[in-house]
Amino acid sequence: MLIFLVVIWVLGRDLKFTRQVETTAGLLSYICASKMMAEFEGLDMMSEKRRTVLLDQMGKRYGLGVIEDEGGNERIAIDEEPLLRSI
């Protein structure tokens, strides 16, 4: 999760986001709508070695782009690829 926060913070310098990326709350808002949260649930309780193996087995890629949220609205978020549009 820390990696995603750093990526958004670095990219946030060049991109125009709908929310500020200089704050923790702003960064987390891009992750909260993501399916990634449900998929990563429970991984924090595992050893690093076991977690790495499970994440590699998932074989998923995540990116920053436009997704459709539960309400049918488009928003910028980090989610599993393919995205509606990449940024």
C-alpha positions in Angstrom: 0.0 0.0 0.0 2.9 2.3 0.8 4.2 1.8 -2.8 0.8 3.0 -4.2 0.8 6.1 -2.0 4.3 7.0 -3.1 3.4 6.5 -6.8 0.4 8.7 -6.5 2.4 11.3 -4.6 5.1 11.4 -7.3 2.6 11.4 -10.2 0.5 14.0 -8.5 3.1 16.7 -9.2 2.4 16.5 -12.9 -1.3 15.4 -13.1 -4.4 17.4 -12.3 -6.3 15.3 -9.8 -9.8 15.9 -8.4 -8.5 15.7 -4.9 -5.2 16.9 -3.3 -2.5 14.3 -3.3 -0.4 16.2 -0.8 -2.5 14.8 2.1 -2.9 11.3 3.4 -6.6 11.6 3.1 -6.3 12.6 -0.5 -4.1 9.7 -1.3 -6.3 7.2 0.5 -9.3 8.4 -1.4 -7.8 7.0 -4.6 -7.4 3.5 -3.0 -10.7 3.3 -1.1 -12.9 2.7 -4.2 -10.5 0.0 -5.4 -11.3 -3.7 -5.5 -7.7 -4.1 -4.4 -8.8 -3.4 -0.8 -11.0 -6.6 -0.7 -8.4 -8.7 -2.6 -5.6 -7.7 -0.2 -7.7 -8.3 3.0 -5.8 -10.4 5.5 -2.4 -10.1 3.8 -1.1 -7.9 6.5 -1.3 -10.7 9.0 1.0 -13.0 6.9 4.8 -13.2 6.8 6.4 -11.2 4.0 7.5 -14.3 2.3 4.0 -15.9 2.3 2.5 -12.6 1.2 4.9 -12.2 -1.7 4.1 -15.8 -2.9 0.3 -15.1 -2.8 0.6 -11.8 -4.6 2.7 -13.4 -7.3 0.1 -16.2 -7.7 -2.7 -13.7 -8.1 -0.9 -12.3 -11.2 -2.9 -9.1 -11.2 -1.8 -5.7 -12.4 -3.0 -2.4 -10.9 -2.9 1.0 -12.4 -4.0 4.6 -11.9 -6.9 5.5 -14.1 -10.6 6.1 -14.5 -12.9 3.4 -13.0 -16.7 3.1 -12.6 -17.6 3.2 -8.9 -20.5 1.3 -7.2 -22.9 4.2 -8.0 -22.1 4.1 -11.7 -20.0 7.3 -11.6 -16.6 7.6 -13.2 -13.7 8.5 -10.9 -9.9 8.4 -10.7 -8.6 5.5 -8.6 -6.0 2.8 -8.4 -7.6 -0.4 -9.5 -7.0 -3.7 -11.3 -6.3 -3.3 -15.0 -7.9 -3.0 -17.5 -9.3 0.4 -16.5 -11.9 2.4 -18.3 -9.1 4.9 -19.2 -5.5 5.1 -18.1 -4.0 8.4 -16.9 
